Amino acid sequence: QLQLVESGGGFVQPGGSLRLSCAASGFTLDYYAIGWFRQAPGKEREGVSCISGSDGSTNYADSVKGRFTISRDNAKNTVYLQMNSLKPEDTAVYYCAADSDFYSDCIKGGSYYYGMDYWGKGTLVTVSS
């Protein structure tokens, strides 16, 4: 069974850090673009970051640039999202998703797109004092 499983969410105070993990089973992440998305209560889902399968290039939403870092460990078949300097507005359910397009950067027409091949079920991040 092909699936993605997120972990690492939790409760953290503003200014704190969390590291999310996205582990794949049933397929190898090496050649997939992996994106992180989030959806806050009452808001639309938004793209956060992506790492390509072809050359490992990365991109970030402006709202997280300089605070979040995406990385991959192909040996562990896992992609990470290191989140530092967390703010209350980062509170959301975070999802990872895989795109089988080897050259994808998760962006089409200037925006993150959601037509990914596989999605995880999400992990909740709550930032509050």
C-alpha positions in Angstrom: 0.0 0.0 0.0 1.3 3.4 -1.0 1.1 6.0 1.7 2.7 9.0 3.3 2.6 9.4 7.0 3.4 12.7 8.8 4.6 13.0 12.3 6.2 15.5 14.7 3.3 17.9 15.2 2.3 19.1 18.6 1.9 22.1 20.9 4.6 24.8 21.0 5.0 28.3 22.3 5.6 31.2 20.0 9.3 31.3 19.1 9.7 27.6 19.5 10.6 24.9 17.0 9.3 21.7 15.7 10.5 19.2 13.1 7.9 17.5 11.0 8.6 14.2 9.2 7.0 12.7 6.1 7.7 9.0 5.8 6.8 7.0 2.7 5.9 3.4 2.5 5.2 1.3 -0.6 7.3 3.6 -2.8 10.6 5.4 -2.9 10.6 9.1 -2.5 13.9 9.6 -4.3 12.4 10.7 -7.6 9.3 12.5 -6.3 8.8 16.1 -5.6 7.6 16.4 -2.0 5.5 19.4 -0.9 4.4 20.5 2.5 1.0 22.1 2.8 -1.1 23.4 5.6 -4.7 24.2 6.4 -5.6 26.4 9.3 -9.1 26.3 10.8 -11.5 28.2 8.6 -8.9 28.8 6.0 -8.0 27.4 2.6 -5.1 25.0 2.2 -1.9 26.7 1.3 1.5 25.5 0.0 4.4 25.9 2.4 7.4 24.4 0.8 8.6 21.9 -1.8 11.7 19.9 -2.6 12.1 18.6 -6.1 13.1 15.1 -7.1 15.4 16.0 -9.9 18.0 18.2 -8.2 16.7 18.7 -4.6 16.0 22.4 -5.2 13.7 23.9 -2.7 11.1 26.7 -2.5 9.1 28.3 0.3 6.0 30.4 0.7 6.9 34.0 1.7 5.2 33.5 5.0 7.7 30.9 6.1 10.8 31.9 4.2 13.8 32.2 6.5 12.1 30.2 9.3 11.3 26.8 7.7 13.7 24.4 6.1 12.7 21.4 4.0 15.1 18.5 3.5 15.1 14.9 2.5 16.9 11.8 3.6 16.6 9.3 0.8 18.2 6.5 2.9 15.3 6.9 5.4 12.7 7.5 2.7 11.7 10.6 4.6 11.3 14.3 4.0 11.5 16.8 6.9 10.2 20.3 7.6 12.2 22.1 10.2 10.1 24.9 11.6 11.8 27.6 13.7 10.6 30.9 15.2 7.0 29.6 15.1 4.2 32.1 15.2 0.5 31.6 16.2 -0.4 32.1 12.6 1.5 28.9 11.8 -1.1 26.9 13.6 -2.6 24.4 11.1 -2.8 20.8 10.1 0.3 20.2 8.0 0.2 17.7 5.1 2.9 16.3 3.0 2.3 15.2 -0.6 4.2 13.5 -3.4 4.3 14.5 -7.1 5.6 11.8 -9.5 6.7 14.5 -11.9 10.4 14.2 -11.5 11.0 17.8 -12.4 8.1 19.3 -10.4 8.7 22.1 -7.9 5.1 21.9 -6.8 4.3 25.2 -8.5 2.2 25.8 -11.5 1.1 29.2 -12.8 3.1 30.9 -10.0 1.2 29.2 -7.2 1.5 25.9 -5.3 -0.8 23.4 -6.9 -2.7 20.5 -5.2 -2.8 17.9 -8.0 -0.3 15.7 -6.2 -0.3 12.0 -6.5 -0.2 11.0 -2.9 -1.3 12.8 0.3 -0.7 12.1 3.9 -3.4 12.5 6.5 -1.8 15.4 8.3 -0.3 16.3 11.6 -1.5 19.2 13.8 0.7 22.0 14.8 -0.5 24.4 17.5 1.5 27.5 18.3 0.1 29.3 21.4 1.2 30.9 24.6 
